[in-house]
Every structure is written in C-alpha cells, then in structure tokens.
C-alpha cells in the first residue's frame, strides 16, 4: 500500500491536509490501522478524543509552518504517533505505546490534565498551559 505523506485516510476516504484547516466534529476519531499524516501547514481539529489503536499518526512541520493536531478531549495512543509538528491537547495525554517526538511540541492546554499510560513518553518540547494542574501518573521525560 502506498503511503501518502500529505493526506489523511479514514475508512478509504482521502482528504488532503495541506495549507488549509480541517474540522472533524465527532466524539472519537478511532484509528484502527491506517496511516494518518498532517502535512506542514495543516490544521486537524478534533472536537472529541483521538484513539490510535493501530496504525500511525504523524504531524509534520516545515520551518515556521507546523501542522497542528488540536484535540478537544483526550489523546489515547495504543500504536505509534509523533512527528515534528504541534499536538495541542485539552484533555488527558495517555500513551500506551510509541511516541516519536521528533522536533515537535506537545501543548497541554486544558484545565486539570493527566500525563498517563503504561509507557513513558519522551517529549522533545512539552508546554504546560491551561488553567489547572498537570499530574503525572508515570515517569515522563522531556529533552
């Protein structure tokens, strides 16, 4: 299967995410084995939770033109995620598998949030924003 580095694939639907915003209004974006790429300049907005069960989620960057994955609730990673762009999470960060931070930044922008899961996350950049407390339930690392 050919991988498209500049597209988003879910259930056989291909939507290109280059230099425009994409808003998905749902309770859960559930990835069960596809590769999801947000190319530099794209904004991928999820009004709910992202659950990565199998497959890959990668958020890219280009100098001064980072892609952004904005998640209004939790990020639950049970597969592989990462990239060099921005992850903006307003709910909990739950990592149970592989997060390849690259040169990317994770922003925790909600109220009270957990950094949770069964596998420690190695962040490149981690920014703790928002109005509440951030609580680790497992060791986390930041370079």
HELIX and SHEET records of a PDB file:
SHEET    1   A 2 UNK A   7  UNK A  10  0                                        
SHEET    2   A 2 UNK A  13  UNK A  16 -1                                        
SHEET    1   B 6 UNK A  21  UNK A  24  0                                        
SHEET    2   B 6 UNK A  43  UNK A  46  1                                        
SHEET    3   B 6 UNK A  68  UNK A  71  1                                        
SHEET    4   B 6 UNK A  86  UNK A  89  1                                        
SHEET    5   B 6 UNK A 105  UNK A 108  1                                        
SHEET    6   B 6 UNK A 125  UNK A 128  1                                        
SHEET    1   C 6 UNK A  28  UNK A  38  0                                        
SHEET    2   C 6 UNK A  49  UNK A  59  1                                        
SHEET    3   C 6 UNK A  75  UNK A  77  1                                        
SHEET    4   C 6 UNK A  93  UNK A  95  1                                        
SHEET    5   C 6 UNK A 113  UNK A 116  1                                        
SHEET    6   C 6 UNK A 134  UNK A 136  1                                        
SHEET    1   D 4 UNK A  28  UNK A  38  0                                        
SHEET    2   D 4 UNK A  49  UNK A  59  1                                        
SHEET    3   D 4 UNK A  80  UNK A  83  1                                        
SHEET    4   D 4 UNK A  98  UNK A 100  1                                        
SHEET    1   E 2 UNK A 122  UNK A 123  0                                        
SHEET    2   E 2 UNK A 141  UNK A 142  1                                        
END                                                                             
